[in-house]
Amino acid sequence: MLLVAELIVGAILGLIISLTSVGEGVLLYYRFYLFFCMDALSAVATANFLSMLMKISSSYTYIFI
C-alpha cells in the first residue's frame, strides 16, 4: 500500500516538475524523505527512477506530437 502512495506522489510531483521546470531534487527527494520516512539512498533512487519515467514520456511527446 505504501508503494502505491509513493508512486502516486511521485507521479503528481513529476507532473508539477514538467509544468514548472523546477528541479526534481527539490520536490521529490524531500517529500520521500520526510513524508514516507525513506532512507536517503532509497529516496534518491526513487526520485531518479520517477525522473527517468517523466523524461521518457516527455521525449515521446516532443518527438511524435
N, C-alpha and C positions, 0 to 999 in steps of 0.2 A: 504494500500500500504506500509506503514511504517513497519507493522508487517512482511510482506513478505521479505523486505530488512533486517530486523533484523534476521529472520530465516536463510536467505542465508548467511549473515556474520557469524552467529553462526555456521552454518554447515561447512563453509570453515575453520574457526578457529578451530573447532573440529577436522577436518582432520589434520591440522597442529599440534595440540596437540598430536594426536595419533601417528603421524610420528616422532615427535621430543622429546616427553616426557617432554616438557616444562609445567610448572604448568598452569592450566587453568585460575586461577585467574589473572595471569599476562597478558594473552591475551584477555580473554573475558570481564572481568569487565570494564577495562579501555576503551575498544572500545565502549561498550554500553553506558558508562557514558559520554565519550567525543563526540563521533560521532553522537549518537542518542539522546543526552541530556536527558537520563533517570535519574530518581532519584536513589539514591544509593540502596535502597531496591529492586526496580524493576530490576536494573542491576544485582544484586547478585542473585535474584531469577531466572532470565532468564539464567544467566551463569550456575547456578546449574542444571536447567532443561536440558539444552543442554548437560551438562557434563553427566547427568544420561543417556540420549539417546545414547551418544557415548560409555559409559561403557556397556550398554546392547548390542549394536552391536558388540563391541569388545569381549564380553564374548561369544556371539554366534559364532563368528569366531574361537575363541580358542577351544571351546568345540566340534564343529561339523566339522571343516575343518582341 
